[in-house]
Amino acid sequence: MKADFLNKNVNEGFSGGERKRNEILKLAVLGADLAILDEIDSGLDVDALRDVAAAVNGLFTPKNSVLMITHYARLLNIIKPTCIHVMEDGKILRTGDSPIAKLTEDEGYQAISAV
């Protein structure tokens, strides 16, 4: 983060990627035990996605947890989750690991619902 960002109002003049980077920076500084990240991949270009994902990976310690909500498996190619829950209409349809996310992205929720 550039030093001149310290003197700006929160997210003033930031692009989508800069906003996400700023949010992850705040999380790192706060050292939260639990972080809930809702669609952190939304509106990010490829480079910003990699930067944000690398920063999220840097947040993981044995003493904290991250709940990440996403609609796209592409983020899971960079951030390796320990557990995935596939939800539809507020209900968990299935719990597992990365193959569940790929199946859902490739074939849709009906592939998960039918199992």
Phi and psi restraints in degrees (range 20) as a CNS / XPLOR table:
assign (resid 1 and name C) (resid 2 and name N)
       (resid 2 and name CA) (resid 2 and name C) 1.0 -72.2 20.0 2
assign (resid 2 and name N) (resid 2 and name CA)
       (resid 2 and name C) (resid 3 and name N) 1.0 146.8 20.0 2
assign (resid 2 and name C) (resid 3 and name N)
       (resid 3 and name CA) (resid 3 and name C) 1.0 -62.2 20.0 2
assign (resid 3 and name N) (resid 3 and name CA)
       (resid 3 and name C) (resid 4 and name N) 1.0 -32.3 20.0 2
assign (resid 3 and name C) (resid 4 and name N)
       (resid 4 and name CA) (resid 4 and name C) 1.0 -68.0 20.0 2
assign (resid 4 and name N) (resid 4 and name CA)
       (resid 4 and name C) (resid 5 and name N) 1.0 -15.7 20.0 2
assign (resid 4 and name C) (resid 5 and name N)
       (resid 5 and name CA) (resid 5 and name C) 1.0 -65.9 20.0 2
assign (resid 5 and name N) (resid 5 and name CA)
       (resid 5 and name C) (resid 6 and name N) 1.0 -24.0 20.0 2
assign (resid 5 and name C) (resid 6 and name N)
       (resid 6 and name CA) (resid 6 and name C) 1.0 -64.7 20.0 2
assign (resid 6 and name N) (resid 6 and name CA)
       (resid 6 and name C) (resid 7 and name N) 1.0 -24.9 20.0 2
assign (resid 6 and name C) (resid 7 and name N)
       (resid 7 and name CA) (resid 7 and name C) 1.0 -96.8 20.0 2
assign (resid 7 and name N) (resid 7 and name CA)
       (resid 7 and name C) (resid 8 and name N) 1.0 -0.4 20.0 2
assign (resid 7 and name C) (resid 8 and name N)
       (resid 8 and name CA) (resid 8 and name C) 1.0 -88.0 20.0 2
assign (resid 8 and name N) (resid 8 and name CA)
       (resid 8 and name C) (resid 9 and name N) 1.0 156.7 20.0 2
assign (resid 8 and name C) (resid 9 and name N)
       (resid 9 and name CA) (resid 9 and name C) 1.0 -66.0 20.0 2
assign (resid 9 and name N) (resid 9 and name CA)
       (resid 9 and name C) (resid 10 and name N) 1.0 158.5 20.0 2
assign (resid 9 and name C) (resid 10 and name N)
       (resid 10 and name CA) (resid 10 and name C) 1.0 -55.1 20.0 2
assign (resid 10 and name N) (resid 10 and name CA)
       (resid 10 and name C) (resid 11 and name N) 1.0 121.2 20.0 2
assign (resid 10 and name C) (resid 11 and name N)
       (resid 11 and name CA) (resid 11 and name C) 1.0 60.4 20.0 2
assign (resid 11 and name N) (resid 11 and name CA)
       (resid 11 and name C) (resid 12 and name N) 1.0 10.2 20.0 2
assign (resid 11 and name C) (resid 12 and name N)
       (resid 12 and name CA) (resid 12 and name C) 1.0 -64.7 20.0 2
assign (resid 12 and name N) (resid 12 and name CA)
       (resid 12 and name C) (resid 13 and name N) 1.0 123.7 20.0 2
assign (resid 12 and name C) (resid 13 and name N)
       (resid 13 and name CA) (resid 13 and name C) 1.0 73.4 20.0 2
assign (resid 13 and name N) (resid 13 and name CA)
       (resid 13 and name C) (resid 14 and name N) 1.0 9.6 20.0 2
assign (resid 13 and name C) (resid 14 and name N)
       (resid 14 and name CA) (resid 14 and name C) 1.0 -85.5 20.0 2
assign (resid 14 and name N) (resid 14 and name CA)
       (resid 14 and name C) (resid 15 and name N) 1.0 145.8 20.0 2
assign (resid 14 and name C) (resid 15 and name N)
       (resid 15 and name CA) (resid 15 and name C) 1.0 -77.0 20.0 2
assign (resid 15 and name N) (resid 15 and name CA)
       (resid 15 and name C) (resid 16 and name N) 1.0 174.9 20.0 2
assign (resid 15 and name C) (resid 16 and name N)
       (resid 16 and name CA) (resid 16 and name C) 1.0 -58.7 20.0 2
assign (resid 16 and name N) (resid 16 and name CA)
       (resid 16 and name C) (resid 17 and name N) 1.0 -43.5 20.0 2
assign (resid 16 and name C) (resid 17 and name N)
       (resid 17 and name CA) (resid 17 and name C) 1.0 -65.6 20.0 2
assign (resid 17 and name N) (resid 17 and name CA)
       (resid 17 and name C) (resid 18 and name N) 1.0 -40.1 20.0 2
assign (resid 17 and name C) (resid 18 and name N)
       (resid 18 and name CA) (resid 18 and name C) 1.0 -65.7 20.0 2
assign (resid 18 and name N) (resid 18 and name CA)
       (resid 18 and name C) (resid 19 and name N) 1.0 -37.6 20.0 2
assign (resid 18 and name C) (resid 19 and name N)
       (resid 19 and name CA) (resid 19 and name C) 1.0 -62.0 20.0 2
assign (resid 19 and name N) (resid 19 and name CA)
       (resid 19 and name C) (resid 20 and name N) 1.0 -45.4 20.0 2
assign (resid 19 and name C) (resid 20 and name N)
       (resid 20 and name CA) (resid 20 and name C) 1.0 -64.3 20.0 2
assign (resid 20 and name N) (resid 20 and name CA)
       (resid 20 and name C) (resid 21 and name N) 1.0 -43.3 20.0 2
assign (resid 20 and name C) (resid 21 and name N)
       (resid 21 and name CA) (resid 21 and name C) 1.0 -60.2 20.0 2
assign (resid 21 and name N) (resid 21 and name CA)
       (resid 21 and name C) (resid 22 and name N) 1.0 -41.4 20.0 2
assign (resid 21 and name C) (resid 22 and name N)
       (resid 22 and name CA) (resid 22 and name C) 1.0 -62.5 20.0 2
assign (resid 22 and name N) (resid 22 and name CA)
       (resid 22 and name C) (resid 23 and name N) 1.0 -42.5 20.0 2
assign (resid 22 and name C) (resid 23 and name N)
       (resid 23 and name CA) (resid 23 and name C) 1.0 -63.4 20.0 2
assign (resid 23 and name N) (resid 23 and name CA)
       (resid 23 and name C) (resid 24 and name N) 1.0 -41.9 20.0 2
assign (resid 23 and name C) (resid 24 and name N)
       (resid 24 and name CA) (resid 24 and name C) 1.0 -67.4 20.0 2
assign (resid 24 and name N) (resid 24 and name CA)
       (resid 24 and name C) (resid 25 and name N) 1.0 -37.8 20.0 2
assign (resid 24 and name C) (resid 25 and name N)
       (resid 25 and name CA) (resid 25 and name C) 1.0 -60.2 20.0 2
assign (resid 25 and name N) (resid 25 and name CA)
       (resid 25 and name C) (resid 26 and name N) 1.0 -44.2 20.0 2
assign (resid 25 and name C) (resid 26 and name N)
       (resid 26 and name CA) (resid 26 and name C) 1.0 -61.3 20.0 2
assign (resid 26 and name N) (resid 26 and name CA)
       (resid 26 and name C) (resid 27 and name N) 1.0 -41.8 20.0 2
assign (resid 26 and name C) (resid 27 and name N)
       (resid 27 and name CA) (resid 27 and name C) 1.0 -60.3 20.0 2
assign (resid 27 and name N) (resid 27 and name CA)
       (resid 27 and name C) (resid 28 and name N) 1.0 -43.7 20.0 2
assign (resid 27 and name C) (resid 28 and name N)
       (resid 28 and name CA) (resid 28 and name C) 1.0 -63.5 20.0 2
assign (resid 28 and name N) (resid 28 and name CA)
       (resid 28 and name C) (resid 29 and name N) 1.0 -41.6 20.0 2
assign (resid 28 and name C) (resid 29 and name N)
       (resid 29 and name CA) (resid 29 and name C) 1.0 -67.8 20.0 2
assign (resid 29 and name N) (resid 29 and name CA)
       (resid 29 and name C) (resid 30 and name N) 1.0 -39.8 20.0 2
assign (resid 29 and name C) (resid 30 and name N)
       (resid 30 and name CA) (resid 30 and name C) 1.0 -70.3 20.0 2
assign (resid 30 and name N) (resid 30 and name CA)
       (resid 30 and name C) (resid 31 and name N) 1.0 -29.2 20.0 2
assign (resid 30 and name C) (resid 31 and name N)
       (resid 31 and name CA) (resid 31 and name C) 1.0 62.5 20.0 2
assign (resid 31 and name N) (resid 31 and name CA)
       (resid 31 and name C) (resid 32 and name N) 1.0 42.2 20.0 2
assign (resid 31 and name C) (resid 32 and name N)
       (resid 32 and name CA) (resid 32 and name C) 1.0 -63.6 20.0 2
assign (resid 32 and name N) (resid 32 and name CA)
       (resid 32 and name C) (resid 33 and name N) 1.0 145.7 20.0 2
assign (resid 32 and name C) (resid 33 and name N)
       (resid 33 and name CA) (resid 33 and name C) 1.0 -72.9 20.0 2
assign (resid 33 and name N) (resid 33 and name CA)
       (resid 33 and name C) (resid 34 and name N) 1.0 -31.4 20.0 2
assign (resid 33 and name C) (resid 34 and name N)
       (resid 34 and name CA) (resid 34 and name C) 1.0 -136.4 20.0 2
assign (resid 34 and name N) (resid 34 and name CA)
       (resid 34 and name C) (resid 35 and name N) 1.0 127.8 20.0 2
assign (resid 34 and name C) (resid 35 and name N)
       (resid 35 and name CA) (resid 35 and name C) 1.0 -119.3 20.0 2
assign (resid 35 and name N) (resid 35 and name CA)
       (resid 35 and name C) (resid 36 and name N) 1.0 133.1 20.0 2
assign (resid 35 and name C) (resid 36 and name N)
       (resid 36 and name CA) (resid 36 and name C) 1.0 -110.7 20.0 2
assign (resid 36 and name N) (resid 36 and name CA)
       (resid 36 and name C) (resid 37 and name N) 1.0 114.9 20.0 2
assign (resid 36 and name C) (resid 37 and name N)
       (resid 37 and name CA) (resid 37 and name C) 1.0 -110.3 20.0 2
assign (resid 37 and name N) (resid 37 and name CA)
       (resid 37 and name C) (resid 38 and name N) 1.0 108.9 20.0 2
assign (resid 37 and name C) (resid 38 and name N)
       (resid 38 and name CA) (resid 38 and name C) 1.0 -98.7 20.0 2
assign (resid 38 and name N) (resid 38 and name CA)
       (resid 38 and name C) (resid 39 and name N) 1.0 109.3 20.0 2
assign (resid 38 and name C) (resid 39 and name N)
       (resid 39 and name CA) (resid 39 and name C) 1.0 52.8 20.0 2
assign (resid 39 and name N) (resid 39 and name CA)
       (resid 39 and name C) (resid 40 and name N) 1.0 53.6 20.0 2
assign (resid 39 and name C) (resid 40 and name N)
       (resid 40 and name CA) (resid 40 and name C) 1.0 -67.5 20.0 2
assign (resid 40 and name N) (resid 40 and name CA)
       (resid 40 and name C) (resid 41 and name N) 1.0 -13.7 20.0 2
assign (resid 40 and name C) (resid 41 and name N)
       (resid 41 and name CA) (resid 41 and name C) 1.0 -88.6 20.0 2
assign (resid 41 and name N) (resid 41 and name CA)
       (resid 41 and name C) (resid 42 and name N) 1.0 -6.4 20.0 2
assign (resid 41 and name C) (resid 42 and name N)
       (resid 42 and name CA) (resid 42 and name C) 1.0 -65.3 20.0 2
assign (resid 42 and name N) (resid 42 and name CA)
       (resid 42 and name C) (resid 43 and name N) 1.0 125.7 20.0 2
assign (resid 42 and name C) (resid 43 and name N)
       (resid 43 and name CA) (resid 43 and name C) 1.0 76.5 20.0 2
assign (resid 43 and name N) (resid 43 and name CA)
       (resid 43 and name C) (resid 44 and name N) 1.0 10.6 20.0 2
assign (resid 43 and name C) (resid 44 and name N)
       (resid 44 and name CA) (resid 44 and name C) 1.0 -96.5 20.0 2
assign (resid 44 and name N) (resid 44 and name CA)
       (resid 44 and name C) (resid 45 and name N) 1.0 140.5 20.0 2
assign (resid 44 and name C) (resid 45 and name N)
       (resid 45 and name CA) (resid 45 and name C) 1.0 -79.9 20.0 2
assign (resid 45 and name N) (resid 45 and name CA)
       (resid 45 and name C) (resid 46 and name N) 1.0 175.8 20.0 2
assign (resid 45 and name C) (resid 46 and name N)
       (resid 46 and name CA) (resid 46 and name C) 1.0 -58.8 20.0 2
assign (resid 46 and name N) (resid 46 and name CA)
       (resid 46 and name C) (resid 47 and name N) 1.0 -45.2 20.0 2
assign (resid 46 and name C) (resid 47 and name N)
       (resid 47 and name CA) (resid 47 and name C) 1.0 -66.4 20.0 2
assign (resid 47 and name N) (resid 47 and name CA)
       (resid 47 and name C) (resid 48 and name N) 1.0 -43.8 20.0 2
assign (resid 47 and name C) (resid 48 and name N)
       (resid 48 and name CA) (resid 48 and name C) 1.0 -64.5 20.0 2
assign (resid 48 and name N) (resid 48 and name CA)
       (resid 48 and name C) (resid 49 and name N) 1.0 -37.9 20.0 2
assign (resid 48 and name C) (resid 49 and name N)
       (resid 49 and name CA) (resid 49 and name C) 1.0 -60.4 20.0 2
assign (resid 49 and name N) (resid 49 and name CA)
       (resid 49 and name C) (resid 50 and name N) 1.0 -44.7 20.0 2
assign (resid 49 and name C) (resid 50 and name N)
       (resid 50 and name CA) (resid 50 and name C) 1.0 -62.8 20.0 2
assign (resid 50 and name N) (resid 50 and name CA)
       (resid 50 and name C) (resid 51 and name N) 1.0 -43.4 20.0 2
assign (resid 50 and name C) (resid 51 and name N)
       (resid 51 and name CA) (resid 51 and name C) 1.0 -62.5 20.0 2
assign (resid 51 and name N) (resid 51 and name CA)
       (resid 51 and name C) (resid 52 and name N) 1.0 -47.3 20.0 2
assign (resid 51 and name C) (resid 52 and name N)
       (resid 52 and name CA) (resid 52 and name C) 1.0 -65.4 20.0 2
assign (resid 52 and name N) (resid 52 and name CA)
       (resid 52 and name C) (resid 53 and name N) 1.0 -42.8 20.0 2
assign (resid 52 and name C) (resid 53 and name N)
       (resid 53 and name CA) (resid 53 and name C) 1.0 -62.9 20.0 2
assign (resid 53 and name N) (resid 53 and name CA)
       (resid 53 and name C) (resid 54 and name N) 1.0 -41.4 20.0 2
assign (resid 53 and name C) (resid 54 and name N)
       (resid 54 and name CA) (resid 54 and name C) 1.0 -62.6 20.0 2
assign (resid 54 and name N) (resid 54 and name CA)
       (resid 54 and name C) (resid 55 and name N) 1.0 -39.5 20.0 2
assign (resid 54 and name C) (resid 55 and name N)
       (resid 55 and name CA) (resid 55 and name C) 1.0 -66.6 20.0 2
assign (resid 55 and name N) (resid 55 and name CA)
       (resid 55 and name C) (resid 56 and name N) 1.0 -40.5 20.0 2
assign (resid 55 and name C) (resid 56 and name N)
       (resid 56 and name CA) (resid 56 and name C) 1.0 -63.9 20.0 2
assign (resid 56 and name N) (resid 56 and name CA)
       (resid 56 and name C) (resid 57 and name N) 1.0 -43.9 20.0 2
assign (resid 56 and name C) (resid 57 and name N)
       (resid 57 and name CA) (resid 57 and name C) 1.0 -57.6 20.0 2
assign (resid 57 and name N) (resid 57 and name CA)
       (resid 57 and name C) (resid 58 and name N) 1.0 -34.6 20.0 2
assign (resid 57 and name C) (resid 58 and name N)
       (resid 58 and name CA) (resid 58 and name C) 1.0 -70.8 20.0 2
assign (resid 58 and name N) (resid 58 and name CA)
       (resid 58 and name C) (resid 59 and name N) 1.0 -16.0 20.0 2
assign (resid 58 and name C) (resid 59 and name N)
       (resid 59 and name CA) (resid 59 and name C) 1.0 -79.6 20.0 2
assign (resid 59 and name N) (resid 59 and name CA)
       (resid 59 and name C) (resid 60 and name N) 1.0 -24.0 20.0 2
assign (resid 59 and name C) (resid 60 and name N)
       (resid 60 and name CA) (resid 60 and name C) 1.0 -67.3 20.0 2
assign (resid 60 and name N) (resid 60 and name CA)
       (resid 60 and name C) (resid 61 and name N) 1.0 129.7 20.0 2
assign (resid 60 and name C) (resid 61 and name N)
       (resid 61 and name CA) (resid 61 and name C) 1.0 -137.2 20.0 2
assign (resid 61 and name N) (resid 61 and name CA)
       (resid 61 and name C) (resid 62 and name N) 1.0 168.8 20.0 2
assign (resid 61 and name C) (resid 62 and name N)
       (resid 62 and name CA) (resid 62 and name C) 1.0 -66.4 20.0 2
assign (resid 62 and name N) (resid 62 and name CA)
       (resid 62 and name C) (resid 63 and name N) 1.0 -11.3 20.0 2
assign (resid 62 and name C) (resid 63 and name N)
       (resid 63 and name CA) (resid 63 and name C) 1.0 -107.6 20.0 2
assign (resid 63 and name N) (resid 63 and name CA)
       (resid 63 and name C) (resid 64 and name N) 1.0 6.1 20.0 2
assign (resid 63 and name C) (resid 64 and name N)
       (resid 64 and name CA) (resid 64 and name C) 1.0 -133.7 20.0 2
assign (resid 64 and name N) (resid 64 and name CA)
       (resid 64 and name C) (resid 65 and name N) 1.0 171.1 20.0 2
assign (resid 64 and name C) (resid 65 and name N)
       (resid 65 and name CA) (resid 65 and name C) 1.0 -135.3 20.0 2
assign (resid 65 and name N) (resid 65 and name CA)
       (resid 65 and name C) (resid 66 and name N) 1.0 149.4 20.0 2
assign (resid 65 and name C) (resid 66 and name N)
       (resid 66 and name CA) (resid 66 and name C) 1.0 -128.9 20.0 2
assign (resid 66 and name N) (resid 66 and name CA)
       (resid 66 and name C) (resid 67 and name N) 1.0 124.7 20.0 2
assign (resid 66 and name C) (resid 67 and name N)
       (resid 67 and name CA) (resid 67 and name C) 1.0 -103.6 20.0 2
assign (resid 67 and name N) (resid 67 and name CA)
       (resid 67 and name C) (resid 68 and name N) 1.0 116.7 20.0 2
assign (resid 67 and name C) (resid 68 and name N)
       (resid 68 and name CA) (resid 68 and name C) 1.0 -116.1 20.0 2
assign (resid 68 and name N) (resid 68 and name CA)
       (resid 68 and name C) (resid 69 and name N) 1.0 127.0 20.0 2
assign (resid 68 and name C) (resid 69 and name N)
       (resid 69 and name CA) (resid 69 and name C) 1.0 -107.7 20.0 2
assign (resid 69 and name N) (resid 69 and name CA)
       (resid 69 and name C) (resid 70 and name N) 1.0 125.6 20.0 2
assign (resid 69 and name C) (resid 70 and name N)
       (resid 70 and name CA) (resid 70 and name C) 1.0 -147.8 20.0 2
assign (resid 70 and name N) (resid 70 and name CA)
       (resid 70 and name C) (resid 71 and name N) 1.0 157.8 20.0 2
assign (resid 70 and name C) (resid 71 and name N)
       (resid 71 and name CA) (resid 71 and name C) 1.0 -105.8 20.0 2
assign (resid 71 and name N) (resid 71 and name CA)
       (resid 71 and name C) (resid 72 and name N) 1.0 -2.1 20.0 2
assign (resid 71 and name C) (resid 72 and name N)
       (resid 72 and name CA) (resid 72 and name C) 1.0 -130.3 20.0 2
assign (resid 72 and name N) (resid 72 and name CA)
       (resid 72 and name C) (resid 73 and name N) 1.0 135.2 20.0 2
assign (resid 72 and name C) (resid 73 and name N)
       (resid 73 and name CA) (resid 73 and name C) 1.0 -73.4 20.0 2
assign (resid 73 and name N) (resid 73 and name CA)
       (resid 73 and name C) (resid 74 and name N) 1.0 -14.6 20.0 2
assign (resid 73 and name C) (resid 74 and name N)
       (resid 74 and name CA) (resid 74 and name C) 1.0 -57.3 20.0 2
assign (resid 74 and name N) (resid 74 and name CA)
       (resid 74 and name C) (resid 75 and name N) 1.0 -34.7 20.0 2
assign (resid 74 and name C) (resid 75 and name N)
       (resid 75 and name CA) (resid 75 and name C) 1.0 -65.6 20.0 2
assign (resid 75 and name N) (resid 75 and name CA)
       (resid 75 and name C) (resid 76 and name N) 1.0 -31.5 20.0 2
assign (resid 75 and name C) (resid 76 and name N)
       (resid 76 and name CA) (resid 76 and name C) 1.0 -76.3 20.0 2
assign (resid 76 and name N) (resid 76 and name CA)
       (resid 76 and name C) (resid 77 and name N) 1.0 -7.4 20.0 2
assign (resid 76 and name C) (resid 77 and name N)
       (resid 77 and name CA) (resid 77 and name C) 1.0 -75.9 20.0 2
assign (resid 77 and name N) (resid 77 and name CA)
       (resid 77 and name C) (resid 78 and name N) 1.0 -20.7 20.0 2
assign (resid 77 and name C) (resid 78 and name N)
       (resid 78 and name CA) (resid 78 and name C) 1.0 -108.0 20.0 2
assign (resid 78 and name N) (resid 78 and name CA)
       (resid 78 and name C) (resid 79 and name N) 1.0 -44.1 20.0 2
assign (resid 78 and name C) (resid 79 and name N)
       (resid 79 and name CA) (resid 79 and name C) 1.0 -98.8 20.0 2
assign (resid 79 and name N) (resid 79 and name CA)
       (resid 79 and name C) (resid 80 and name N) 1.0 118.1 20.0 2
assign (resid 79 and name C) (resid 80 and name N)
       (resid 80 and name CA) (resid 80 and name C) 1.0 -93.4 20.0 2
assign (resid 80 and name N) (resid 80 and name CA)
       (resid 80 and name C) (resid 81 and name N) 1.0 105.0 20.0 2
assign (resid 80 and name C) (resid 81 and name N)
       (resid 81 and name CA) (resid 81 and name C) 1.0 -75.7 20.0 2
assign (resid 81 and name N) (resid 81 and name CA)
       (resid 81 and name C) (resid 82 and name N) 1.0 154.6 20.0 2
assign (resid 81 and name C) (resid 82 and name N)
       (resid 82 and name CA) (resid 82 and name C) 1.0 -86.1 20.0 2
assign (resid 82 and name N) (resid 82 and name CA)
       (resid 82 and name C) (resid 83 and name N) 1.0 -21.1 20.0 2
assign (resid 82 and name C) (resid 83 and name N)
       (resid 83 and name CA) (resid 83 and name C) 1.0 -154.8 20.0 2
assign (resid 83 and name N) (resid 83 and name CA)
       (resid 83 and name C) (resid 84 and name N) 1.0 142.3 20.0 2
assign (resid 83 and name C) (resid 84 and name N)
       (resid 84 and name CA) (resid 84 and name C) 1.0 -124.4 20.0 2
assign (resid 84 and name N) (resid 84 and name CA)
       (resid 84 and name C) (resid 85 and name N) 1.0 133.7 20.0 2
assign (resid 84 and name C) (resid 85 and name N)
       (resid 85 and name CA) (resid 85 and name C) 1.0 -115.0 20.0 2
assign (resid 85 and name N) (resid 85 and name CA)
       (resid 85 and name C) (resid 86 and name N) 1.0 128.7 20.0 2
assign (resid 85 and name C) (resid 86 and name N)
       (resid 86 and name CA) (resid 86 and name C) 1.0 -99.9 20.0 2
assign (resid 86 and name N) (resid 86 and name CA)
       (resid 86 and name C) (resid 87 and name N) 1.0 121.3 20.0 2
assign (resid 86 and name C) (resid 87 and name N)
       (resid 87 and name CA) (resid 87 and name C) 1.0 -115.0 20.0 2
assign (resid 87 and name N) (resid 87 and name CA)
       (resid 87 and name C) (resid 88 and name N) 1.0 148.6 20.0 2
assign (resid 87 and name C) (resid 88 and name N)
       (resid 88 and name CA) (resid 88 and name C) 1.0 -147.3 20.0 2
assign (resid 88 and name N) (resid 88 and name CA)
       (resid 88 and name C) (resid 89 and name N) 1.0 132.2 20.0 2
assign (resid 88 and name C) (resid 89 and name N)
       (resid 89 and name CA) (resid 89 and name C) 1.0 53.0 20.0 2
assign (resid 89 and name N) (resid 89 and name CA)
       (resid 89 and name C) (resid 90 and name N) 1.0 39.7 20.0 2
assign (resid 89 and name C) (resid 90 and name N)
       (resid 90 and name CA) (resid 90 and name C) 1.0 76.4 20.0 2
assign (resid 90 and name N) (resid 90 and name CA)
       (resid 90 and name C) (resid 91 and name N) 1.0 8.3 20.0 2
assign (resid 90 and name C) (resid 91 and name N)
       (resid 91 and name CA) (resid 91 and name C) 1.0 -119.7 20.0 2
assign (resid 91 and name N) (resid 91 and name CA)
       (resid 91 and name C) (resid 92 and name N) 1.0 139.8 20.0 2
assign (resid 91 and name C) (resid 92 and name N)
       (resid 92 and name CA) (resid 92 and name C) 1.0 -76.6 20.0 2
assign (resid 92 and name N) (resid 92 and name CA)
       (resid 92 and name C) (resid 93 and name N) 1.0 117.0 20.0 2
assign (resid 92 and name C) (resid 93 and name N)
       (resid 93 and name CA) (resid 93 and name C) 1.0 -83.7 20.0 2
assign (resid 93 and name N) (resid 93 and name CA)
       (resid 93 and name C) (resid 94 and name N) 1.0 -37.2 20.0 2
assign (resid 93 and name C) (resid 94 and name N)
       (resid 94 and name CA) (resid 94 and name C) 1.0 -159.3 20.0 2
assign (resid 94 and name N) (resid 94 and name CA)
       (resid 94 and name C) (resid 95 and name N) 1.0 148.5 20.0 2
assign (resid 94 and name C) (resid 95 and name N)
       (resid 95 and name CA) (resid 95 and name C) 1.0 -126.2 20.0 2
assign (resid 95 and name N) (resid 95 and name CA)
       (resid 95 and name C) (resid 96 and name N) 1.0 140.1 20.0 2
assign (resid 95 and name C) (resid 96 and name N)
       (resid 96 and name CA) (resid 96 and name C) 1.0 179.8 20.0 2
assign (resid 96 and name N) (resid 96 and name CA)
       (resid 96 and name C) (resid 97 and name N) 1.0 -141.1 20.0 2
assign (resid 96 and name C) (resid 97 and name N)
       (resid 97 and name CA) (resid 97 and name C) 1.0 -125.8 20.0 2
assign (resid 97 and name N) (resid 97 and name CA)
       (resid 97 and name C) (resid 98 and name N) 1.0 -162.3 20.0 2
assign (resid 97 and name C) (resid 98 and name N)
       (resid 98 and name CA) (resid 98 and name C) 1.0 -50.9 20.0 2
assign (resid 98 and name N) (resid 98 and name CA)
       (resid 98 and name C) (resid 99 and name N) 1.0 -38.0 20.0 2
assign (resid 98 and name C) (resid 99 and name N)
       (resid 99 and name CA) (resid 99 and name C) 1.0 -58.5 20.0 2
assign (resid 99 and name N) (resid 99 and name CA)
       (resid 99 and name C) (resid 100 and name N) 1.0 -28.6 20.0 2
assign (resid 99 and name C) (resid 100 and name N)
       (resid 100 and name CA) (resid 100 and name C) 1.0 -65.4 20.0 2
assign (resid 100 and name N) (resid 100 and name CA)
       (resid 100 and name C) (resid 101 and name N) 1.0 -41.4 20.0 2
assign (resid 100 and name C) (resid 101 and name N)
       (resid 101 and name CA) (resid 101 and name C) 1.0 -65.1 20.0 2
assign (resid 101 and name N) (resid 101 and name CA)
       (resid 101 and name C) (resid 102 and name N) 1.0 -42.0 20.0 2
assign (resid 101 and name C) (resid 102 and name N)
       (resid 102 and name CA) (resid 102 and name C) 1.0 -65.1 20.0 2
assign (resid 102 and name N) (resid 102 and name CA)
       (resid 102 and name C) (resid 103 and name N) 1.0 -43.7 20.0 2
assign (resid 102 and name C) (resid 103 and name N)
       (resid 103 and name CA) (resid 103 and name C) 1.0 -59.6 20.0 2
assign (resid 103 and name N) (resid 103 and name CA)
       (resid 103 and name C) (resid 104 and name N) 1.0 -44.5 20.0 2
assign (resid 103 and name C) (resid 104 and name N)
       (resid 104 and name CA) (resid 104 and name C) 1.0 -63.2 20.0 2
assign (resid 104 and name N) (resid 104 and name CA)
       (resid 104 and name C) (resid 105 and name N) 1.0 -43.7 20.0 2
assign (resid 104 and name C) (resid 105 and name N)
       (resid 105 and name CA) (resid 105 and name C) 1.0 -67.5 20.0 2
assign (resid 105 and name N) (resid 105 and name CA)
       (resid 105 and name C) (resid 106 and name N) 1.0 -40.3 20.0 2
assign (resid 105 and name C) (resid 106 and name N)
       (resid 106 and name CA) (resid 106 and name C) 1.0 -73.0 20.0 2
assign (resid 106 and name N) (resid 106 and name CA)
       (resid 106 and name C) (resid 107 and name N) 1.0 -39.0 20.0 2
assign (resid 106 and name C) (resid 107 and name N)
       (resid 107 and name CA) (resid 107 and name C) 1.0 -120.7 20.0 2
assign (resid 107 and name N) (resid 107 and name CA)
       (resid 107 and name C) (resid 108 and name N) 1.0 -4.6 20.0 2
assign (resid 107 and name C) (resid 108 and name N)
       (resid 108 and name CA) (resid 108 and name C) 1.0 86.0 20.0 2
assign (resid 108 and name N) (resid 108 and name CA)
       (resid 108 and name C) (resid 109 and name N) 1.0 175.2 20.0 2
assign (resid 108 and name C) (resid 109 and name N)
       (resid 109 and name CA) (resid 109 and name C) 1.0 -63.7 20.0 2
assign (resid 109 and name N) (resid 109 and name CA)
       (resid 109 and name C) (resid 110 and name N) 1.0 -27.7 20.0 2
assign (resid 109 and name C) (resid 110 and name N)
       (resid 110 and name CA) (resid 110 and name C) 1.0 -61.2 20.0 2
assign (resid 110 and name N) (resid 110 and name CA)
       (resid 110 and name C) (resid 111 and name N) 1.0 -30.0 20.0 2
assign (resid 110 and name C) (resid 111 and name N)
       (resid 111 and name CA) (resid 111 and name C) 1.0 -66.9 20.0 2
assign (resid 111 and name N) (resid 111 and name CA)
       (resid 111 and name C) (resid 112 and name N) 1.0 -33.0 20.0 2
assign (resid 111 and name C) (resid 112 and name N)
       (resid 112 and name CA) (resid 112 and name C) 1.0 -81.4 20.0 2
assign (resid 112 and name N) (resid 112 and name CA)
       (resid 112 and name C) (resid 113 and name N) 1.0 -41.0 20.0 2
assign (resid 112 and name C) (resid 113 and name N)
       (resid 113 and name CA) (resid 113 and name C) 1.0 -63.7 20.0 2
assign (resid 113 and name N) (resid 113 and name CA)
       (resid 113 and name C) (resid 114 and name N) 1.0 -33.3 20.0 2
assign (resid 113 and name C) (resid 114 and name N)
       (resid 114 and name CA) (resid 114 and name C) 1.0 -75.3 20.0 2
assign (resid 114 and name N) (resid 114 and name CA)
       (resid 114 and name C) (resid 115 and name N) 1.0 -17.2 20.0 2
